Amino acid sequence: MIQKTLMKRLAVLAGITSLSIAAHAAKTELTVYTAVEAEDLKKYAARFNADYPDIKINWVRDSTGIVTAKLLAEKNNPQADMVWGLAATSLMLLKNEGVLEAYKPVGYEKLSPKFKDTSSEPVWTGMDAWIAAVCYNTVEAGKLGLPKPTSWADLTNPVYKDHIIMPNPNSSGTGFLDVSSWLQIFGEDDGWQFMDGLHKNINRYTHSGSKPCKLAASGEIPIGISFAFRAAKSKKQGAPLDIVFPTEGLGWDMEATAIVKGTDKLEAAQTLANWSVSRKANEMYNEGYAVVAMPGVAKSVEFFPDNAESLMIDNDFEWSAQNRSAILAEWQKRYDGKSEAK
């Protein structure tokens, strides 16, 4: 009798274990390429998995330019299923190259028009906007007698020679939004002339958009050209930073999502795409970004100006995407000599 009871219990336990193994085996894994800040990736996956625990995200994270180049190189043999968090200008380029799958996520109609691919068969959807900013270390700049700049033009002042770091636009989305926005703000000829003057003051170009601000925050350089999210985060952590929003206007780009053409996990990728435009996702983006895709969601973010959206230039994304290769080639020819080794 005891032996029969024991056998029944073992059979039940074996059944439960089998079900657990089967459930685990049934979990769909998505390879997701991203340029989202590394420290936020666990949060993004956890929030999504709270609603969809049966889809596991395997992140592949790098700077915007590197992710873009990787997707282009893999066009005929795609390795990613999804892109969650890459510059919209990069996704426009990838769209033109046939890398992305057309899909209109559920809830697409609720988003602001400026965050949409408005073609009849959209392939990308905006998440949030990241905006340019200058990180000015008050302590280190004070030691060197460097005045706080208020405009982009100020940064060409010879007093700043060797005291400025900015991202390389060939590897960093932040670097590219800087360069493309300066060409729009000043005009192409004057834009390159401005960058010639800025280059004289550049200590080096990094391959990360956040690194110039991190270096300014740690006191390794007095001035870093970066983006507002990183600046606000560093200031909140206690760094002696003043965040400068130059008076000529702020370049910006969108982080956006898209499905990679050729994925064999299309249903799961569509599920993630749907979630990425949801109100819950937009509220999550707003924890770090002052401007998000869904109107009525954004609340003010500490250390951002209340009028952040009004400071953003009227960015011609199509022009930026169409001229991306030529802009990057010209930049490289002129300035790459001060870039960090990769």
C-alpha positions as CSV (number, residue, x, y, z in Angstrom):
1,M,0.0,0.0,0.0
2,I,2.8,2.4,1.0
3,Q,4.7,1.4,-2.1
4,K,1.7,2.1,-4.4
5,T,1.1,5.5,-2.7
6,L,4.8,6.4,-3.2
7,M,4.7,5.3,-6.8
8,K,1.6,7.6,-7.4
9,R,3.4,10.5,-5.8
10,L,6.5,9.9,-7.9
11,A,4.3,9.8,-11.0
12,V,2.6,13.1,-10.2
13,L,6.0,14.7,-9.5
14,A,7.3,13.3,-12.8
15,G,4.2,14.8,-14.6
16,I,4.7,18.2,-13.0
17,T,8.4,18.2,-13.9
18,S,7.6,17.2,-17.5
19,L,5.0,20.0,-17.8
20,S,7.6,22.5,-16.4
21,I,10.2,21.3,-18.9
22,A,7.7,21.5,-21.7
23,A,6.7,25.0,-20.7
24,H,10.3,26.1,-20.5
25,A,11.0,24.5,-23.9
26,A,8.0,26.3,-25.4
27,K,9.4,29.8,-24.5
28,T,10.2,31.7,-27.7
29,E,13.5,33.5,-27.8
30,L,13.9,36.7,-29.8
31,T,17.3,38.1,-30.8
32,V,16.8,41.9,-30.4
33,Y,19.4,44.4,-31.7
34,T,19.5,47.7,-29.7
35,A,21.4,50.8,-29.0
36,V,19.5,51.5,-25.8
37,E,21.7,52.4,-22.8
38,A,23.0,49.1,-21.4
39,E,21.8,49.7,-17.9
40,D,18.2,50.0,-19.1
41,L,18.0,46.7,-21.0
42,K,17.1,44.6,-17.9
43,K,14.3,47.0,-17.1
44,Y,12.9,46.9,-20.7
45,A,12.9,43.1,-20.8
46,A,11.4,42.8,-17.3
47,R,8.5,45.1,-18.0
48,F,7.7,43.3,-21.3
49,N,8.0,39.9,-19.6
50,A,5.6,41.0,-16.9
51,D,3.0,40.8,-19.7
52,Y,4.5,38.2,-21.9
53,P,6.6,35.7,-19.9
54,D,6.8,33.2,-22.7
55,I,9.0,35.4,-24.9
56,K,12.6,35.7,-23.9
57,I,14.7,38.6,-25.2
58,N,18.3,38.0,-26.1
59,W,19.9,41.4,-26.4
60,V,22.6,42.3,-28.8
61,R,23.7,45.9,-27.8
62,D,26.1,48.3,-29.4
63,S,26.4,51.9,-30.6
64,T,24.0,53.0,-33.3
65,G,26.5,53.0,-36.2
66,I,27.7,49.6,-35.4
67,V,24.2,48.1,-35.1
68,T,23.2,49.7,-38.4
69,A,26.3,48.4,-40.2
70,K,25.7,44.9,-38.7
71,L,22.1,44.8,-39.9
72,L,23.2,45.9,-43.4
73,A,25.9,43.3,-43.5
74,E,23.4,40.6,-42.5
75,K,20.8,41.6,-45.0
76,N,20.9,38.3,-46.9
77,N,21.4,36.2,-43.8
78,P,19.5,38.0,-41.0
79,Q,20.6,37.1,-37.5
80,A,18.2,39.4,-35.6
81,D,14.4,39.1,-35.2
82,M,13.7,42.6,-34.0
83,V,15.2,46.0,-33.5
84,W,14.0,47.8,-30.2
85,G,15.7,51.1,-29.8
86,L,17.7,52.3,-32.8
87,A,17.9,55.8,-34.4
88,A,15.0,56.4,-36.8
89,T,17.4,57.7,-39.3
90,S,19.2,54.4,-39.3
91,L,15.8,52.5,-39.7
92,M,15.0,54.8,-42.6
93,L,18.2,53.7,-44.3
94,L,17.6,50.1,-43.5
95,K,14.0,50.4,-44.8
96,N,15.4,51.6,-48.2
97,E,17.8,48.7,-48.2
98,G,14.9,46.2,-47.8
99,V,16.2,45.0,-44.4
100,L,12.9,45.5,-42.4
101,E,9.5,43.9,-42.4
102,A,6.4,46.1,-42.9
103,Y,4.1,46.0,-39.9
104,K,1.7,48.5,-38.3
105,P,1.6,47.7,-34.5
106,V,-1.6,47.6,-32.6
107,G,-2.1,51.1,-31.2
108,Y,-0.1,52.8,-34.0
109,E,-2.9,55.3,-34.5
110,K,-2.5,56.7,-31.0
111,L,1.0,57.9,-31.6
112,S,2.1,61.4,-32.6
113,P,2.6,61.8,-36.3
114,K,6.3,62.8,-35.9
115,F,6.9,59.4,-34.4
116,K,5.5,57.4,-37.3
117,D,6.7,56.0,-40.6
118,T,3.7,57.5,-42.4
119,S,4.0,55.3,-45.6
120,S,1.1,53.1,-46.5
121,E,3.0,50.1,-45.2
122,P,5.1,51.4,-42.2
123,V,8.2,49.5,-41.2
124,W,9.4,51.5,-38.1
125,T,7.6,53.1,-35.2
126,G,9.1,55.8,-32.9
127,M,9.4,55.3,-29.1
128,D,11.0,58.5,-27.7
129,A,13.2,61.4,-28.7
130,W,16.7,61.9,-27.4
131,I,18.0,65.4,-27.7
132,A,21.5,67.0,-27.8
133,A,23.0,68.6,-24.8
134,V,26.3,69.8,-23.5
135,C,27.7,68.5,-20.2
136,Y,29.7,71.1,-18.5
137,N,31.7,70.1,-15.4
138,T,31.5,73.2,-13.1
139,V,34.5,72.0,-10.9
140,E,36.9,71.2,-13.7
141,A,35.9,74.1,-15.9
142,G,36.3,76.4,-12.9
143,K,39.9,75.2,-12.3
144,L,40.7,76.0,-15.9
145,G,38.8,79.3,-16.1
146,L,36.5,78.0,-18.8
147,P,33.3,80.0,-19.1
148,K,30.0,78.1,-19.4
149,P,29.0,78.0,-23.1
150,T,25.4,78.9,-24.0
151,S,25.4,78.3,-27.7
152,W,27.0,75.9,-30.2
153,A,28.9,78.8,-31.7
154,D,30.5,79.4,-28.3
155,L,32.3,76.0,-28.5
156,T,34.5,77.3,-31.3
157,N,36.1,79.8,-28.9
158,P,39.9,79.0,-28.7
159,V,39.6,79.1,-24.9
160,Y,38.2,75.6,-25.1
161,K,41.1,74.1,-27.1
162,D,41.6,70.4,-26.1
163,H,38.8,70.6,-23.5
164,I,35.9,69.2,-25.5
165,I,34.9,65.6,-26.3
166,M,32.1,64.6,-28.7
167,P,31.0,61.3,-30.3
168,N,32.1,60.1,-33.7
169,P,29.1,60.1,-36.0
170,N,30.2,57.0,-37.9
171,S,29.7,54.9,-34.8
172,S,27.4,56.9,-32.6
173,G,23.8,57.9,-33.3
174,T,24.3,60.9,-31.0
175,G,27.3,62.0,-33.1
176,F,25.3,61.7,-36.3
177,L,22.3,63.7,-34.9
178,D,24.8,66.4,-33.9
179,V,26.4,66.7,-37.3
180,S,23.2,66.4,-39.3
181,S,21.5,69.0,-37.1
182,W,24.4,71.5,-37.4
183,L,24.2,71.2,-41.2
184,Q,20.5,72.1,-40.9
185,I,20.9,74.8,-38.3
186,F,23.8,76.7,-40.0
187,G,23.3,75.5,-43.6
188,E,25.7,73.1,-45.2
189,D,28.6,75.4,-46.0
190,D,28.5,77.2,-42.6
191,G,27.8,73.9,-40.9
192,W,31.1,72.4,-42.1
193,Q,32.8,75.7,-41.3
194,F,31.4,75.5,-37.7
195,M,32.7,72.0,-37.4
196,D,36.1,73.0,-38.6
197,G,36.3,75.5,-35.8
198,L,34.9,73.0,-33.3
199,H,37.5,70.4,-34.4
200,K,40.3,72.7,-33.3
201,N,39.0,72.5,-29.8
202,I,38.2,68.7,-29.8
203,N,40.4,66.6,-27.5
204,R,39.1,63.4,-29.1
205,Y,36.0,61.7,-30.7
206,T,34.5,58.8,-28.9
207,H,32.6,55.8,-30.3
208,S,29.8,56.1,-27.8
209,G,27.2,58.9,-27.5
210,S,27.0,58.7,-23.7
211,K,30.8,58.6,-23.1
212,P,31.5,62.3,-23.5
213,C,29.0,63.1,-20.7
214,K,30.3,60.3,-18.5
215,L,33.8,61.6,-18.9
216,A,32.7,65.1,-18.1
217,A,30.7,63.8,-15.1
218,S,33.9,62.0,-13.8
219,G,36.0,65.1,-14.3
220,E,38.2,63.6,-17.0
221,I,37.2,66.4,-19.4
222,P,35.4,69.7,-18.6
223,I,33.0,69.6,-21.6
224,G,31.3,66.7,-23.3
225,I,28.8,66.9,-26.2
226,S,26.3,64.2,-25.5
227,F,22.5,63.9,-25.0
228,A,20.1,65.1,-22.4
229,F,19.1,61.7,-20.9
230,R,22.7,60.8,-20.1
231,A,23.4,64.3,-18.7
232,A,20.3,64.3,-16.4
233,K,21.2,60.8,-15.2
234,S,24.7,61.7,-14.4
235,K,23.6,64.9,-12.6
236,K,21.1,63.0,-10.6
237,Q,23.9,60.6,-9.5
238,G,25.7,63.7,-8.0
239,A,28.0,64.7,-10.8
240,P,28.9,68.5,-10.7
241,L,27.3,69.1,-14.1
242,D,25.5,72.0,-15.6
243,I,23.4,70.9,-18.6
244,V,23.6,73.3,-21.5
245,F,20.9,73.4,-24.1
246,P,22.4,75.6,-26.9
247,T,20.4,78.6,-28.0
248,E,20.5,77.8,-31.7
249,G,18.3,74.7,-31.1
250,L,18.7,71.1,-30.3
251,G,19.4,68.3,-32.7
252,W,17.4,65.1,-31.9
253,D,16.5,61.7,-33.2
254,M,14.0,59.1,-32.3
255,E,14.6,55.7,-30.8
256,A,12.4,53.4,-32.8
257,T,11.4,49.8,-33.3
258,A,11.2,47.5,-36.3
259,I,10.9,43.9,-37.3
260,V,13.7,42.4,-39.3
261,K,12.6,40.9,-42.6
262,G,13.2,37.1,-42.7
263,T,12.6,36.3,-39.0
264,D,11.1,32.9,-38.4
265,K,9.5,34.2,-35.2
266,L,7.2,36.8,-36.8
267,E,4.3,36.3,-34.3
268,A,6.5,36.9,-31.3
269,A,8.2,39.8,-33.0
270,Q,4.8,41.4,-33.7
271,T,3.9,40.9,-30.0
272,L,7.0,42.8,-29.0
273,A,6.3,45.5,-31.6
274,N,2.7,45.9,-30.3
275,W,4.0,46.2,-26.7
276,S,6.7,48.7,-27.6
277,V,4.1,51.3,-28.7
278,S,1.7,50.7,-25.8
279,R,0.9,53.2,-23.1
280,K,2.8,51.1,-20.6
281,A,5.9,51.2,-22.8
282,N,5.6,54.9,-23.3
283,E,5.4,55.5,-19.6
284,M,8.5,53.4,-19.2
285,Y,10.4,55.5,-21.8
286,N,9.3,58.7,-20.0
287,E,11.3,57.6,-16.9
288,G,14.3,58.8,-18.8
289,Y,13.1,60.7,-21.8
290,A,11.1,63.9,-21.7
291,V,9.5,63.5,-25.1
292,V,7.7,60.2,-26.0
293,A,5.7,59.0,-28.9
294,M,2.2,58.8,-27.3
295,P,0.7,62.3,-26.6
296,G,-0.5,62.9,-23.1
297,V,1.9,60.5,-21.5
298,A,5.0,62.5,-20.9
299,K,5.6,64.1,-17.5
300,S,8.5,66.4,-16.8
301,V,11.8,64.7,-16.2
302,E,14.2,66.0,-13.6
303,F,16.9,68.4,-15.0
304,F,15.2,68.6,-18.4
305,P,13.7,72.0,-19.4
306,D,9.9,72.0,-19.2
307,N,9.8,73.2,-22.8
308,A,12.2,70.5,-24.1
309,E,10.1,69.7,-27.2
310,S,9.9,73.3,-28.3
311,L,13.8,73.5,-28.3
312,M,14.1,70.7,-30.8
313,I,14.8,71.8,-34.3
314,D,12.5,70.9,-37.2
315,N,14.6,67.9,-38.1
316,D,14.4,66.7,-41.7
317,F,14.8,63.0,-41.1
318,E,14.4,62.0,-44.7
319,W,17.2,64.4,-45.8
320,S,19.4,63.1,-43.0
321,A,18.8,59.5,-44.0
322,Q,19.2,60.1,-47.7
323,N,22.5,62.0,-47.2
324,R,23.8,59.9,-44.3
325,S,26.6,58.2,-46.3
326,A,27.9,61.4,-47.9
327,I,27.8,63.3,-44.6
328,L,29.7,60.5,-42.8
329,A,32.3,60.2,-45.6
330,E,32.9,64.0,-45.5
331,W,33.2,64.0,-41.7
332,Q,35.6,61.1,-41.7
333,K,37.8,62.8,-44.3
334,R,38.0,66.0,-42.3
335,Y,38.1,64.9,-38.7
336,D,38.7,61.2,-38.1
337,G,42.3,61.8,-37.1
338,K,41.2,62.6,-33.6
339,S,39.0,59.6,-33.1
340,E,39.7,57.0,-30.4
341,A,41.0,53.7,-31.4
342,K,38.1,51.1,-31.7
